[in-house]
Amino acid sequence: MANTHKSFNSIFSDRGWITYDSISVDLMKQAITTFDSEGIDKAEELILEYYKPENLKQMLVRLKASPELINRYKFIKYAFKDYTEGRYYSVVPLLSMIIDGSVNDVVGIGFHSDKIKLDVWDAITCANEGIDKVSDIFRKGRYKTNKEIIDLPYRNGILHGIDLGYDNYKVAAKCWHFLFIIRDWILSKKSEDTRKARFEEENRIPAFEELAEKLDSIEVIKSAQKEWQSREITEEYINSLNLEKSANKTLPEGVAIEFLNLWIKRNYGFMAKLYSKHFHPDAKKKIIEVREDFEHYPIDSFKILNIVDESPGISEINIEVKTGIDILNYTFRLLYEGSNNIAKPRNLAGGNWKIAFLNRKYK
């Protein structure tokens, strides 16, 4: 994944295409492969195809993940209507203004400013200086009237009436690309402090004394760990789960299935309750995080790919999820917890399966 993002940026960023969280990984891989075999022009055709109106229509719902973009959604709809009807002279300035205003709402300065600081902790949009390349294109100085057709959305040249050959599909498609970059950048920027704090807490190594105090009974747990044996999980069993889509909450896969069924219903409050309180102690905060993570990915269907019982108290489940035009893989890491919110062997009574971590990647 990291190599795909890095390669895509190194090849295409000079032409205004960079990686972002919600872009199709398959698209990036195909574009890189095509570049290797047929050159950059053929590869760029694939990316331009990705932003055709019929595809873009399925992606617009993602923009509602950001309040800053929701405030401007009527203008996004105006731009999309003009885009479908080929009025690129209207699409480009509209999207440029939406980008500028949305960024200004978040950091108090427009995307076109040379004073803006775009770096965000652990954000794909900032990897390999990707968003800086986009910003350089957006605010590039243009000082002489130019009637030639351009293929990059020079915001300053376009809005100041300098670049007169901007009204074409390629520039309009890149403006949509920029808008989705900004959408993901806004989400990363606003969640930066929370994500960083969660990362530091999840990677904190507790003192031995802290762990010992929380154990119900060290000797009982040691004995249960020795007696435990992992299940034999067959393909037939996984297929039966995929057919019924039912949830037995005494099993780790049951909790994962319940989570996905709640996601279909958009019940973010109950989804949040399925997380481990040890790793996610603030219930109200977790509901907000779950809503931010999942509301902009309306789920159509899912299926379990595999189940691994890693240890007496840990199972990992890989699940494929279809959301609109995207296929994503989610990895659930679940813990069997006692009443004190500490992991215990599953062959001891009185525990519940809870989600410790949930990782997403595009297929």
C-alpha positions as CSV (number, residue, x, y, z in Angstrom):
1,M,0.0,0.0,0.0
2,A,2.7,2.4,1.0
3,N,4.7,1.7,-2.2
4,T,1.6,2.2,-4.3
5,H,0.9,5.6,-2.8
6,K,4.6,6.7,-3.2
7,S,4.9,5.4,-6.7
8,F,1.6,7.1,-7.8
9,N,2.7,10.5,-6.4
10,S,6.2,10.3,-7.9
11,I,4.8,9.5,-11.4
12,F,1.7,11.7,-11.5
13,S,2.0,14.6,-9.1
14,D,3.5,16.9,-11.6
15,R,0.4,16.5,-13.7
16,G,-1.8,17.4,-10.7
17,W,-2.8,13.8,-9.6
18,I,-1.9,12.7,-6.1
19,T,-3.1,9.9,-3.8
20,Y,-5.7,10.5,-1.1
21,D,-7.5,8.3,1.5
22,S,-10.6,7.4,-0.5
23,I,-9.2,7.1,-4.1
24,S,-9.4,3.7,-5.6
25,V,-6.2,1.7,-4.9
26,D,-7.0,-0.5,-8.0
27,L,-7.0,2.7,-10.1
28,M,-3.6,3.7,-8.8
29,K,-2.2,0.2,-9.5
30,Q,-3.6,0.1,-13.0
31,A,-2.3,3.6,-13.7
32,I,1.2,2.7,-12.5
33,T,1.2,-0.5,-14.6
34,T,0.0,1.4,-17.6
35,F,2.7,4.0,-17.1
36,D,5.3,1.3,-17.1
37,S,4.1,-0.4,-20.2
38,E,2.5,2.4,-22.3
39,G,3.7,5.7,-20.9
40,I,2.2,8.6,-18.9
41,D,-0.3,9.8,-21.4
42,K,-2.1,6.4,-21.6
43,A,-1.9,6.1,-17.8
44,E,-3.5,9.6,-17.4
45,E,-6.4,8.5,-19.6
46,L,-7.3,5.9,-17.0
47,I,-7.3,8.6,-14.2
48,L,-9.5,10.9,-16.4
49,E,-11.9,8.0,-17.0
50,Y,-12.2,7.6,-13.2
51,Y,-13.7,11.2,-12.9
52,K,-16.2,10.8,-15.7
53,P,-19.7,12.1,-14.6
54,E,-21.2,8.6,-14.4
55,N,-18.5,7.5,-11.9
56,L,-18.3,10.8,-10.1
57,K,-22.1,10.7,-9.3
58,Q,-21.5,7.7,-7.1
59,M,-18.6,9.4,-5.3
60,L,-20.4,12.7,-4.4
61,V,-21.9,11.3,-1.2
62,R,-18.4,11.2,0.3
63,L,-18.2,15.0,0.2
64,K,-21.0,15.1,2.8
65,A,-18.5,13.8,5.4
66,S,-17.3,17.4,5.9
67,P,-19.6,20.1,7.3
68,E,-17.5,22.7,5.4
69,L,-18.4,21.0,2.2
70,I,-22.0,20.4,3.2
71,N,-22.3,24.2,3.6
72,R,-21.4,24.5,0.0
73,Y,-23.2,21.5,-1.3
74,K,-25.6,23.4,-3.5
75,F,-22.7,24.8,-5.4
76,I,-21.2,21.3,-5.7
77,K,-24.5,20.2,-7.3
78,Y,-24.4,23.2,-9.6
79,A,-20.8,22.2,-10.6
80,F,-21.8,18.6,-11.1
81,K,-24.7,19.5,-13.4
82,D,-22.5,21.8,-15.4
83,Y,-19.9,19.0,-15.5
84,T,-22.3,16.5,-16.9
85,E,-23.4,19.0,-19.6
86,G,-19.9,20.1,-20.6
87,R,-20.0,23.6,-19.2
88,Y,-16.4,23.5,-17.9
89,Y,-16.1,27.3,-18.0
90,S,-18.5,27.2,-15.0
91,V,-17.2,24.0,-13.2
92,V,-13.7,25.1,-12.7
93,P,-14.2,28.5,-11.0
94,L,-17.0,27.0,-8.9
95,L,-14.9,24.2,-7.6
96,S,-11.9,26.5,-7.0
97,M,-14.1,28.7,-4.8
98,I,-15.5,25.7,-2.9
99,I,-11.9,24.5,-2.2
100,D,-10.7,27.9,-1.1
101,G,-13.7,28.6,1.2
102,S,-13.7,25.1,2.8
103,V,-10.0,25.2,3.7
104,N,-10.5,28.8,5.1
105,D,-13.2,27.5,7.4
106,V,-10.8,24.9,8.8
107,V,-7.6,26.8,9.2
108,G,-8.6,30.5,8.8
109,I,-6.8,31.0,5.5
110,G,-7.6,30.0,1.9
111,F,-5.9,27.1,0.0
112,H,-4.4,29.7,-2.4
113,S,-2.4,31.4,0.3
114,D,1.4,31.0,0.4
115,K,1.1,31.2,4.2
116,I,-1.0,28.1,4.7
117,K,0.5,25.2,6.6
118,L,-0.8,21.9,5.1
119,D,1.1,19.3,7.1
120,V,-1.1,16.9,9.0
121,W,0.1,14.0,11.2
122,D,-0.2,10.6,9.6
123,A,-2.3,11.8,6.6
124,I,-2.0,10.1,3.2
125,T,-2.7,13.4,1.5
126,C,0.5,14.8,3.0
127,A,2.6,11.8,2.1
128,N,5.6,12.5,-0.2
129,E,4.7,16.2,-0.3
130,G,1.6,15.3,-2.3
131,I,-0.7,18.1,-1.2
132,D,2.1,20.6,-1.4
133,K,2.3,19.9,-5.1
134,V,-1.4,20.5,-5.5
135,S,-1.1,23.7,-3.6
136,D,1.8,24.9,-5.8
137,I,-0.4,24.3,-8.9
138,F,-3.4,26.0,-7.3
139,R,-1.6,29.2,-6.4
140,K,1.0,29.3,-9.1
141,G,1.6,32.9,-10.2
142,R,0.3,33.7,-13.7
143,Y,1.0,37.2,-14.9
144,K,0.5,37.4,-18.7
145,T,-2.8,36.7,-20.6
146,N,-2.6,33.2,-22.1
147,K,-5.0,32.0,-24.8
148,E,-3.5,28.6,-25.1
149,I,-5.3,25.5,-23.7
150,I,-4.0,24.6,-20.3
151,D,-4.3,21.2,-18.6
152,L,-3.7,22.3,-14.9
153,P,-6.1,24.2,-12.7
154,Y,-4.1,27.3,-12.0
155,R,-6.5,29.0,-9.7
156,N,-4.8,32.4,-9.7
157,G,-4.6,32.5,-13.5
158,I,-8.2,31.4,-14.0
159,L,-10.0,33.5,-11.4
160,H,-8.0,36.6,-12.3
161,G,-8.8,36.2,-16.0
162,I,-5.2,35.4,-17.1
163,D,-5.5,31.8,-18.3
164,L,-8.3,31.9,-20.9
165,G,-8.0,28.3,-22.1
166,Y,-9.0,26.6,-18.9
167,D,-12.5,25.5,-20.0
168,N,-11.8,21.8,-20.9
169,Y,-12.5,18.4,-19.4
170,K,-9.0,17.7,-18.2
171,V,-8.9,20.9,-16.0
172,A,-12.4,20.3,-14.7
173,A,-11.6,16.6,-13.8
174,K,-8.5,17.8,-11.9
175,C,-10.6,20.3,-10.0
176,W,-12.8,17.4,-8.8
177,H,-9.7,15.5,-7.9
178,F,-8.5,18.5,-5.9
179,L,-11.8,18.7,-4.1
180,F,-11.7,15.1,-3.0
181,I,-8.1,15.6,-1.8
182,I,-9.3,18.6,0.3
183,R,-12.2,16.6,1.6
184,D,-9.8,13.9,3.0
185,W,-7.3,16.6,4.1
186,I,-10.1,18.3,6.1
187,L,-11.1,15.1,7.8
188,S,-7.5,14.3,8.7
189,K,-6.8,17.8,9.9
190,K,-9.8,18.0,12.2
191,S,-9.1,14.5,13.7
192,E,-5.4,15.0,14.0
193,D,-5.2,15.5,17.7
194,T,-7.6,12.7,18.5
195,R,-5.9,10.3,16.2
196,K,-2.5,11.1,17.6
197,A,-3.7,10.7,21.2
198,R,-5.3,7.4,20.3
199,F,-2.1,6.2,18.6
200,E,0.0,7.1,21.6
201,E,-2.4,5.4,24.1
202,E,-2.7,2.2,22.0
203,N,1.0,1.9,21.7
204,R,1.8,2.7,25.3
205,I,3.5,-0.2,27.1
206,P,2.0,-0.5,30.5
207,A,4.1,-1.2,33.6
208,F,4.0,-4.8,34.8
209,E,2.5,-3.7,38.1
210,E,-0.3,-2.0,36.3
211,L,-1.1,-5.3,34.4
212,A,-0.8,-7.4,37.5
213,E,-3.3,-5.2,39.5
214,K,-5.9,-5.7,36.8
215,L,-5.7,-9.5,36.5
216,D,-8.6,-11.4,38.2
217,S,-6.4,-14.3,39.1
218,I,-3.0,-14.9,37.5
219,E,-2.9,-18.6,38.3
220,V,-6.4,-19.2,37.0
221,I,-5.6,-17.4,33.8
222,K,-2.3,-19.2,33.3
223,S,-4.1,-22.5,33.6
224,A,-6.8,-21.5,31.1
225,Q,-4.2,-20.3,28.7
226,K,-2.5,-23.7,28.8
227,E,-5.8,-25.6,28.3
228,W,-7.0,-23.4,25.4
229,Q,-6.9,-24.7,21.8
230,S,-7.7,-22.7,18.7
231,R,-10.8,-23.7,16.7
232,E,-10.7,-25.5,13.4
233,I,-12.4,-22.9,11.2
234,T,-13.5,-24.4,7.9
235,E,-14.5,-22.7,4.6
236,E,-18.0,-24.3,5.0
237,Y,-18.4,-22.5,8.4
238,I,-17.4,-19.2,7.0
239,N,-19.8,-19.7,4.0
240,S,-22.6,-20.5,6.4
241,L,-22.0,-17.2,8.2
242,N,-22.0,-15.3,4.9
243,L,-25.3,-16.9,3.9
244,E,-27.1,-16.2,7.2
245,K,-25.5,-12.9,8.2
246,S,-26.6,-13.6,11.8
247,A,-24.7,-12.7,14.9
248,N,-23.9,-15.0,17.8
249,K,-22.3,-12.5,20.2
250,T,-20.6,-15.2,22.3
251,L,-18.2,-15.6,19.3
252,P,-15.8,-12.9,18.0
253,E,-17.2,-13.2,14.4
254,G,-20.7,-12.6,15.9
255,V,-19.7,-9.3,17.2
256,A,-18.1,-8.3,13.9
257,I,-21.3,-9.3,12.1
258,E,-23.4,-7.3,14.5
259,F,-21.2,-4.3,14.0
260,L,-21.7,-4.5,10.2
261,N,-25.5,-5.0,10.5
262,L,-25.6,-1.9,12.7
263,W,-23.5,-0.1,10.1
264,I,-26.1,-0.9,7.4
265,K,-28.7,0.7,9.7
266,R,-26.3,3.6,10.4
267,N,-26.7,3.0,14.2
268,Y,-23.4,4.6,15.2
269,G,-24.3,4.7,18.9
270,F,-24.7,0.9,19.2
271,M,-21.6,0.4,16.9
272,A,-19.6,2.4,19.4
273,K,-20.7,0.2,22.3
274,L,-19.0,-2.8,20.7
275,Y,-15.6,-1.3,21.1
276,S,-13.3,-2.2,24.1
277,K,-13.6,0.2,26.9
278,H,-10.0,-0.5,27.8
279,F,-8.8,1.1,24.6
280,H,-11.8,3.4,24.1
281,P,-12.9,4.6,27.5
282,D,-14.8,7.8,26.6
283,A,-18.2,6.5,25.3
284,K,-19.5,9.8,23.9
285,K,-16.2,10.6,22.2
286,K,-16.2,7.1,20.6
287,I,-19.7,7.6,19.2
288,I,-18.5,10.8,17.5
289,E,-15.4,9.0,16.1
290,V,-17.5,6.1,14.8
291,R,-19.8,8.5,13.0
292,E,-16.9,10.4,11.5
293,D,-15.3,7.1,10.4
294,F,-18.4,5.4,8.9
295,E,-21.2,7.8,7.9
296,H,-19.6,8.7,4.6
297,Y,-19.3,5.1,3.6
298,P,-22.8,3.8,3.1
299,I,-22.5,0.0,3.2
300,D,-24.2,-2.2,0.6
301,S,-23.0,-5.7,1.5
302,F,-20.3,-7.6,3.3
303,K,-18.8,-11.1,3.6
304,I,-16.3,-12.7,5.9
305,L,-13.0,-13.7,4.2
306,N,-11.2,-15.5,7.1
307,I,-11.2,-15.9,10.9
308,V,-8.0,-16.4,12.9
309,D,-8.0,-17.3,16.6
310,E,-4.6,-15.8,17.4
311,S,-4.4,-16.5,21.1
312,P,-6.7,-17.4,24.1
313,G,-8.1,-13.9,24.2
314,I,-7.6,-12.5,20.7
315,S,-9.2,-13.2,17.3
316,E,-8.7,-11.4,14.0
317,I,-11.4,-11.3,11.3
318,N,-11.0,-10.0,7.7
319,I,-14.2,-8.9,6.0
320,E,-14.9,-7.5,2.6
321,V,-17.3,-4.6,2.4
322,K,-18.9,-3.0,-0.6
323,T,-19.8,0.7,-0.4
324,G,-21.1,2.2,-3.6
325,I,-18.4,1.9,-6.2
326,D,-15.7,0.8,-3.7
327,I,-14.6,-2.5,-2.3
328,L,-12.8,-2.3,1.0
329,N,-11.2,-4.8,3.3
330,Y,-11.6,-4.4,7.1
331,T,-9.6,-6.2,9.7
332,F,-11.3,-6.6,13.0
333,R,-9.1,-7.3,16.0
334,L,-11.3,-8.5,18.9
335,L,-10.5,-9.1,22.6
336,Y,-12.3,-11.4,25.0
337,E,-12.7,-9.1,28.1
338,G,-13.7,-9.6,31.6
339,S,-15.8,-7.2,33.8
340,N,-12.6,-5.1,34.4
341,N,-12.2,-4.5,30.7
342,I,-9.0,-6.6,30.6
343,A,-8.4,-9.4,28.1
344,K,-8.9,-12.9,29.5
345,P,-8.8,-16.4,28.0
346,R,-12.0,-17.2,26.1
347,N,-12.4,-20.6,27.9
348,L,-13.2,-18.7,31.1
349,A,-16.8,-17.7,31.8
350,G,-18.0,-14.1,32.3
351,G,-16.3,-12.4,29.4
352,N,-17.5,-10.5,26.3
353,W,-16.0,-10.0,22.8
354,K,-15.1,-6.4,22.1
355,I,-13.4,-4.6,19.2
356,A,-10.0,-3.4,20.1
357,F,-8.9,-2.0,16.7
358,L,-10.5,-1.8,13.2
359,N,-8.3,-1.2,10.2
360,R,-9.5,-0.3,6.7
361,K,-7.8,-0.6,3.3
362,Y,-9.1,-0.3,-0.3
363,K,-9.0,-3.5,-2.3
